[in-house]
Amino acid sequence: MRKSFVFSSFLLGTTLLGTVIKPAGVTSTVAGDAGSAVDYLLDDNPGQVAPGLQNGLGEEVTLETGDSLEKALATFHFRDGVGHQESWTRSTPAGNPIFVFDLTGGGNTAIGSIVLWQYGNNGGPGEGNGGNATREFSLIFHGEEEGDDFDFNTEDVDFTGTMDPILSDVTLPVGESPGNYAQPFYFGSQSTVRYVALRIDSNYLPPADPQITAGGDRFGLGEVRFATEPSIPSDIPLRITSFSITRDTDPEEITIVWDSVPDSQYTLSYATDLTDFEANTVAEGIESTNESTSLTFPNPAPDEARLFFRVAHTPGG
């Protein structure tokens, strides 16, 4: 019997203070390729091959203003190797693209972070297919009174960041691949603005990035949201970064690795239908090991064809 394992991550007894801001509109200084509209950066599901934004089960997700930051950080962006899909992309000779986001359509709002998803295509086969994806980016903030005209040559940059490459063709976590996950960047403090300009400063390409073996002739970015949370919350939704199954043991063993907060405790549980996690605890009081924690354990239900696992931060731990 072929078995499937679904790995999810949740919080217990805590709620993020941050909420999502979906910009009212976006423009670009560089036109996207054919079939690659700038609106895709804000379009949850433009209706091409699959939902652009998905949850851990592959179901369609929308991220609107007022949604929780927790929801955004548990969302994935569709990715495969055929076409641009739900991403913006353009060849690098066209120049570094600058996107201007109108956050409200009228009036200022407080922002403290940006959440980005990587380019939904790939630069080639195998593990080195992260070419074309955004690497470094810069942001400038304007209040409504300053308008939407930006100049990166003369203005001070308000924030810079570096995205992770996505080195697989999958959307959701499979095997050693974490999927095309949400990447948050926290500004450290809130700013009251209406417009934000984002410039892609560099992309992932060979041979400058040894892990990339193909691509690099384009700039690409998947989806963009802003949020009110200005700093990394201690109760951020967890991200399972890898899992493996050892089948030559009796019973077979499962290893799960997840992002963690130092000096914290976690509970790992499982279910067969997403409803009985509380009744099926694998382990609790798991002490974190710095910013990444792992646990190896016997398959708790070897006769089940499908299992869901949940890692949760223990309140007060």
Secondary structure, 3 states (H helix, E strand, C coil): CCCEEEEEEEECCCCCCCEEECCCEEEECCCCCCCCCHHHHCCCCCCCCCCCEECCCCCECCCCCCCEHHHHHCCEECCCCCCCCCCEEEEHHHCCCEEEEECCCCCCEEEEEEEEECCCCCCCCHHHCCCCEECEEEEEEECHHHCCCCCCCCCCCCEEEECCCCCCCCCCCECCECCCECEEEEEEEEEEECEEEEEECCECCCCCCCCCCCCCCEEEECEEEEECCCCCCCCCCCCEEEEEEECCCCCCEEEEEEECCCCCEEEEEEECCCCCHHHCEEEEEEECCCCEEEEEEECCCCCCCEEEEEEEECCCC
